Structures are given as structure tokens and as C-alpha cells.
Amino acid sequence: MAFLNYLPAYQLNRSPRIIVSFDIDFLRNLDAFRRSLPPGKAITVLLQMGWSVFEPKFATELKERMAEARRIFPEARIVFLVNEEAALPILSDIAECLFCSHNAFLDPRRFPLATDKRSFDAIYLARITPFKRHALAAKVKNLYLVGSRSRKEEDYFQEIMRTVPYARWEEKINSWWIGRHIAKARCGLALSAMEGAMFACGEYSLCGLPVVNTENVGGRDSLLPEFSAFKAKDTPESVAEGVEYWKSHPVPPQEIREAFLRMAREHRARLEDLVASIAGKRVKLPHKLGIRCRLLPHQKLLHGILAK
């Protein structure tokens, strides 16, 4: 085992133990979590949804892996944090559920409001991979792309770069500075048809950017203010039309941010109340609930789960 190797989870409370992880990060690593968590002691596992259960293959995997989790962790209370209300009837047959979008746990301090000085018509903050559908931005001329690429998908990456040769692309920006880069654009793009709640959508709203949004399942619409969302069709022409709409119909950034925070407050309160009812005290919930974040060494020692 590598020195100080931590599992993909964050411990919100030590006693009683409450941990949070993305669904598949936990369910695909059950044996590793079992080795690292003392058996026989009460534990609550909060699972954020990283994808949509409206994909049958994913729903089937969740059901099968949850059955295994019940066997390996008979003492655990497992709760799905669901991003889309429509998924509750499906998931409630598998485990306890709470309608609680993971976008509600973005730290607003990391996302400054956009000013009148904008360098780009649109930004798409998204890993360059097929389900993100970058080709729908082909007719957006002043485009800013921020997102990593996989060497296994190099052909796809090159294809997209040929599709948007005029776009500026940056592969990676430190998470502490990403808000400043989002604020350079007049609007944000949300183009996938299926995924989870899409952190970038909430980040756009916190910076006060309106969004060009395609039809989707997964939950990003749950915290997207209606007045700041242009409903685009799945065509480059419609996406470009949405970008032009926001260029000529700007919305005050503060109004978008405040509307997002009002909706997010309800989702935060649900989880805060649940955690408090288990821990017997109010627990501070960190940025993105501490998972899939770059944690400082002292945070890992306090809140990480050491792999054994």
C-alpha cells in the first residue's frame, strides 16, 4: 500500500461515523472500504449521484451493487443524495433517498461575480469526452473551452478541435481560480444529454452567468434558475442562437447568483438536518462535501479514510 493512501470519500463526522462518497466510488470499492472501516460500529454512508438512473444499465448496476453493499455492510445506513426529483421513485426501491443536489454544496466564495468586462461569448467547462457533446458548440465563434482530455480518446479530442478551430482551449485550471475564468464569459454552455447534476452548471450561476442548456436528464436543471436558462435544441444552430440571445439580453449577474443560492439553501438544509439528526450536532459541510476535491494534508488526516 502506498504511504497515506486514502479512499475516495470524506468523513463528515467521526462518532457516530458519517461518510460521503460518490455512488460508484463507494460501490465499486466495497472490499477496500470494508478493510478500512471497523465492522460492527454504526455508520451512515451518504452517496452522491454521479449519473442518471434513467440509463437502464446504470440503474441495474446500482441495484446489484447495493445488494452486495447490504451484505458487506449490514450495519450501515445508506442514503442516496438524489439530484433529480423524478429519479426518487426509481431509487427509493433500492435505498433510502434524499432529494439533495450536489450543486448546493459549491462554496460561493470561490466564484466571483462576472463584471462588464467579458472576453468570450461562451464558456464550456467540461471534460472533452463524447457525452459532453462539444460538437454542438461548433457555431459559437468566440468560445472558451476548459476541460481535460483522455489519451484513450485522443481521436475524439482531435475531431473536436477540428470542429471548433477558433476556440481557446485550456486543459486544466486550478480549482481555486476557476471562478475567475468562468467570469470571463457572457454565458455558460450545458450540452450533455445525460450525466449527474453537472457542477459547472452551478458554478456558472454562482458567477452570474446565464446558461444555454439542452434537454437532459441527471439533475442539473434542479438548481438552474429558469429566467437564466435558454432551452436549446440539440443542434449547433440552436446553441449558437442561445449564445446570441444572452449577448443581446444580459441578466444582472447578482440576480442569477441570488436565485441559485435561494434554491440551493433548501437542498443544503435537508442534508444539514439529516446529518445533525445522526451526529447530535450541527456539522459544517465543506465545498463539494469534500469529495473529489484536492484536500490539504491536514484535511486528509482529519477527514480522509485511510486505505488498509
C-alpha positions as CSV (number, residue, x, y, z in Angstrom):
1,M,0.0,0.0,0.0
2,A,1.3,3.5,-0.9
3,F,2.1,5.6,2.2
4,L,-1.0,7.5,3.3
5,N,-3.3,6.2,0.5
6,Y,-6.8,7.5,1.0
7,L,-10.1,6.1,-0.3
8,P,-12.5,8.3,-2.4
9,A,-14.6,9.5,0.5
10,Y,-14.8,12.2,3.1
11,Q,-15.7,11.8,6.7
12,L,-18.2,14.4,7.8
13,N,-18.4,13.1,11.4
14,R,-16.2,10.7,13.4
15,S,-18.5,9.4,16.0
16,P,-21.1,8.3,15.0
17,R,-19.3,7.9,11.7
18,I,-20.8,9.7,8.7
19,I,-19.0,9.4,5.4
20,V,-19.9,10.8,2.0
21,S,-18.8,9.4,-1.4
22,F,-19.9,9.3,-5.0
23,D,-22.1,6.3,-5.6
24,I,-19.8,4.3,-7.9
25,D,-16.7,5.4,-6.0
26,F,-18.1,3.6,-2.9
27,L,-20.0,0.7,-4.6
28,R,-17.1,-0.4,-6.8
29,N,-14.7,-0.4,-3.9
30,L,-16.7,-2.2,-1.2
31,D,-13.9,-4.5,-0.2
32,A,-11.4,-1.7,0.2
33,F,-13.9,0.3,2.4
34,R,-14.7,-2.8,4.4
35,R,-11.0,-3.3,5.2
36,S,-10.7,0.3,6.3
37,L,-13.9,0.8,8.3
38,P,-14.2,-1.1,11.7
39,P,-17.0,-3.7,11.5
40,G,-19.9,-3.7,13.9
41,K,-20.0,0.0,14.5
42,A,-22.9,2.1,13.3
43,I,-22.1,4.0,10.1
44,T,-24.0,6.3,7.8
45,V,-22.9,6.4,4.1
46,L,-24.2,9.3,2.0
47,L,-23.9,8.6,-1.7
48,Q,-24.0,11.4,-4.2
49,M,-25.3,10.5,-7.6
50,G,-22.8,10.9,-10.4
51,W,-25.0,9.8,-13.3
52,S,-28.7,9.4,-14.1
53,V,-30.7,6.3,-13.2
54,F,-32.7,6.8,-16.4
55,E,-29.9,5.0,-18.1
56,P,-31.0,1.3,-17.6
57,K,-27.5,-0.1,-17.5
58,F,-26.5,2.3,-14.7
59,A,-29.7,1.6,-12.7
60,T,-29.1,-2.1,-13.0
61,E,-25.6,-1.8,-11.7
62,L,-26.7,0.3,-8.8
63,K,-29.3,-2.3,-7.8
64,E,-26.8,-5.2,-8.0
65,R,-24.0,-3.4,-6.2
66,M,-26.4,-2.1,-3.5
67,A,-27.4,-5.7,-2.7
68,E,-23.7,-6.5,-2.3
69,A,-23.2,-3.4,-0.1
70,R,-26.0,-4.6,2.2
71,R,-24.2,-7.9,2.6
72,I,-20.8,-6.4,3.2
73,F,-22.0,-3.5,5.4
74,P,-25.1,-4.9,7.3
75,E,-24.6,-2.2,10.0
76,A,-24.6,0.7,7.5
77,R,-27.4,3.2,6.9
78,I,-27.0,4.1,3.2
79,V,-28.7,7.2,1.8
80,F,-28.7,8.3,-1.9
81,L,-28.4,12.1,-2.3
82,V,-30.6,12.4,-5.4
83,N,-30.1,15.3,-7.9
84,E,-33.3,14.9,-9.9
85,E,-36.7,14.6,-8.2
86,A,-38.0,12.4,-11.0
87,A,-35.5,9.7,-10.0
88,L,-36.8,9.3,-6.5
89,P,-39.4,6.6,-7.3
90,I,-36.7,4.5,-9.0
91,L,-34.0,4.9,-6.3
92,S,-36.4,4.5,-3.4
93,D,-36.8,0.8,-4.3
94,I,-33.0,0.4,-3.8
95,A,-32.2,2.5,-0.8
96,E,-33.2,5.5,1.4
97,C,-33.2,8.7,-0.7
98,L,-32.9,12.4,-0.1
99,F,-33.6,15.0,-2.8
100,C,-30.4,17.0,-2.5
101,S,-28.4,18.3,-5.5
102,H,-24.7,18.1,-5.1
103,N,-24.5,21.6,-6.8
104,A,-25.9,23.0,-3.5
105,F,-22.5,22.4,-1.8
106,L,-20.4,24.6,-4.0
107,D,-18.5,27.2,-1.9
108,P,-19.8,30.7,-3.2
109,R,-16.5,32.3,-2.1
110,R,-14.7,30.6,-4.9
111,F,-16.9,32.1,-7.6
112,P,-16.7,35.9,-8.1
113,L,-19.5,37.7,-9.9
114,A,-18.8,38.5,-13.5
115,T,-18.2,42.1,-14.4
116,D,-18.9,44.0,-17.6
117,K,-15.5,43.0,-18.9
118,R,-16.0,39.8,-20.8
119,S,-13.5,38.2,-23.2
120,F,-15.7,35.4,-24.5
121,D,-19.2,34.9,-25.7
122,A,-19.5,31.5,-24.1
123,I,-17.6,29.1,-21.9
124,Y,-17.9,25.3,-21.8
125,L,-16.4,23.9,-18.7
126,A,-16.4,20.2,-19.4
127,R,-14.0,17.2,-19.9
128,I,-13.6,16.6,-23.6
129,T,-15.4,13.3,-23.9
130,P,-18.3,12.2,-26.2
131,F,-21.1,12.5,-23.7
132,K,-20.3,16.2,-23.2
133,R,-21.2,16.8,-26.9
134,H,-18.8,19.7,-27.7
135,A,-19.7,19.5,-31.3
136,L,-23.0,21.3,-30.5
137,A,-20.8,24.4,-29.9
138,A,-19.4,24.3,-33.4
139,K,-21.1,27.6,-34.5
140,V,-20.2,29.6,-31.4
141,K,-17.4,31.8,-32.7
142,N,-15.9,33.3,-29.6
143,L,-15.7,30.2,-27.4
144,Y,-13.7,29.3,-24.4
145,L,-13.2,25.6,-23.6
146,V,-11.9,24.4,-20.3
147,G,-11.5,20.7,-19.7
148,S,-9.2,17.8,-19.6
149,R,-8.8,15.1,-22.2
150,S,-8.1,11.4,-22.0
151,R,-5.2,9.8,-24.0
152,K,-7.6,6.9,-24.7
153,E,-9.9,9.4,-26.5
154,E,-7.3,11.2,-28.5
155,D,-9.0,10.7,-31.8
156,Y,-12.2,12.2,-30.4
157,F,-10.2,15.2,-29.0
158,Q,-8.6,15.9,-32.3
159,E,-12.0,15.7,-34.0
160,I,-13.5,18.3,-31.6
161,M,-10.5,20.6,-32.1
162,R,-11.1,20.5,-35.8
163,T,-14.8,21.3,-35.2
164,V,-14.0,24.4,-33.2
165,P,-10.6,25.6,-34.5
166,Y,-11.4,29.2,-33.4
167,A,-12.0,28.3,-29.7
168,R,-9.5,28.9,-27.0
169,W,-8.9,25.7,-25.0
170,E,-7.2,25.2,-21.6
171,E,-6.8,21.7,-20.3
172,K,-6.7,22.5,-16.6
173,I,-7.1,25.4,-14.3
174,N,-6.6,25.3,-10.5
175,S,-10.0,24.8,-8.8
176,W,-9.3,27.9,-6.6
177,W,-9.1,30.1,-9.7
178,I,-11.8,28.5,-11.9
179,G,-14.4,31.1,-11.0
180,R,-12.3,34.0,-12.3
181,H,-12.1,32.2,-15.7
182,I,-15.8,31.4,-15.8
183,A,-16.4,35.1,-15.2
184,K,-14.7,36.0,-18.5
185,A,-17.6,34.7,-20.5
186,R,-21.1,36.1,-21.2
187,C,-22.8,32.7,-20.8
188,G,-22.1,29.1,-19.9
189,L,-22.9,26.0,-22.0
190,A,-24.5,22.8,-20.7
191,L,-24.7,20.4,-23.6
192,S,-24.8,16.9,-22.3
193,A,-28.0,14.8,-22.7
194,M,-27.3,12.7,-19.7
195,E,-25.0,12.9,-16.6
196,G,-25.2,13.9,-13.0
197,A,-26.1,17.4,-11.7
198,M,-23.0,18.9,-13.5
199,F,-21.0,21.0,-11.1
200,A,-20.2,23.5,-13.9
201,C,-23.8,24.5,-14.2
202,G,-23.9,25.6,-10.6
203,E,-20.6,27.3,-11.0
204,Y,-21.9,29.3,-13.9
205,S,-24.8,30.5,-11.8
206,L,-22.6,31.5,-8.9
207,C,-20.6,33.7,-11.2
208,G,-23.8,35.2,-12.5
209,L,-23.7,33.7,-16.0
210,P,-26.9,32.7,-17.8
211,V,-26.8,29.2,-19.4
212,V,-27.5,27.7,-22.8
213,N,-29.0,24.4,-21.8
214,T,-30.0,21.4,-23.8
215,E,-32.7,18.9,-22.8
216,N,-31.2,16.5,-20.3
217,V,-31.6,14.0,-17.5
218,G,-29.4,13.8,-14.5
219,G,-30.4,16.8,-12.4
220,R,-28.7,19.9,-13.5
221,D,-32.0,21.7,-14.0
222,S,-32.9,21.3,-10.4
223,L,-30.9,24.3,-9.3
224,L,-30.9,26.2,-12.6
225,P,-32.9,29.5,-12.4
226,E,-35.5,29.4,-15.2
227,F,-35.0,33.1,-16.1
228,S,-31.3,32.5,-16.8
229,A,-31.6,29.3,-19.0
230,F,-32.0,29.3,-22.7
231,K,-33.6,26.0,-23.8
232,A,-31.6,25.0,-26.9
233,K,-32.3,22.2,-29.3
234,D,-29.7,19.5,-30.0
235,T,-28.2,21.4,-32.9
236,P,-25.2,23.8,-33.3
237,E,-27.5,26.4,-34.8
238,S,-29.8,26.4,-31.7
239,V,-26.9,26.5,-29.3
240,A,-25.4,29.5,-31.2
241,E,-28.8,31.1,-31.2
242,G,-28.8,30.8,-27.4
243,V,-25.4,32.4,-27.1
244,E,-26.5,35.3,-29.3
245,Y,-29.7,35.7,-27.2
246,W,-27.7,36.1,-24.0
247,K,-25.4,38.6,-25.7
248,S,-28.3,40.8,-26.6
249,H,-30.4,40.1,-23.4
250,P,-28.0,40.3,-20.5
251,V,-29.2,39.5,-17.0
252,P,-27.7,41.2,-13.9
253,P,-25.2,38.6,-12.5
254,Q,-26.3,39.3,-8.9
255,E,-29.8,38.2,-9.7
256,I,-28.7,34.9,-11.1
257,R,-26.4,34.2,-8.2
258,E,-29.1,35.1,-5.6
259,A,-31.7,32.9,-7.3
260,F,-29.3,30.0,-7.4
261,L,-28.5,30.4,-3.7
262,R,-32.1,30.6,-2.7
263,M,-32.8,27.2,-4.3
264,A,-29.6,25.7,-3.1
265,R,-30.4,26.7,0.5
266,E,-33.3,24.3,0.6
267,H,-31.2,21.4,-0.6
268,R,-28.4,22.2,1.9
269,A,-30.9,22.4,4.8
270,R,-32.2,18.9,4.0
271,L,-28.8,17.4,4.3
272,E,-27.8,19.6,7.3
273,D,-30.9,18.4,9.2
274,L,-30.2,14.8,8.3
275,V,-26.6,14.9,9.4
276,A,-27.5,16.8,12.6
277,S,-30.1,14.2,13.5
278,I,-27.5,11.5,13.3
279,A,-24.5,13.3,14.7
280,G,-26.5,15.0,17.5
281,K,-25.0,18.4,16.5
282,R,-24.7,20.7,13.6
283,V,-21.9,19.7,11.2
284,K,-20.2,22.1,8.8
285,L,-20.5,20.8,5.2
286,P,-17.4,21.5,3.1
287,H,-17.1,22.6,-0.6
288,K,-18.5,19.7,-2.8
289,L,-18.9,17.8,0.5
290,G,-15.1,17.3,0.5
291,I,-15.2,14.5,-2.2
292,R,-13.3,14.7,-5.5
293,C,-11.6,17.8,-4.1
294,R,-7.9,18.4,-3.7
295,L,-7.6,18.2,0.1
296,L,-4.8,19.6,2.1
297,P,-2.7,17.1,4.2
298,H,-4.3,18.1,7.5
299,Q,-7.8,17.7,6.0
300,K,-6.9,14.2,4.9
301,L,-5.7,13.3,8.3
302,L,-8.8,14.7,9.9
303,H,-11.4,13.7,7.4
304,G,-10.0,11.2,4.9
305,I,-10.4,7.4,5.1
306,L,-7.0,5.7,5.1
307,A,-6.9,2.6,2.8
308,K,-5.7,-0.5,4.5
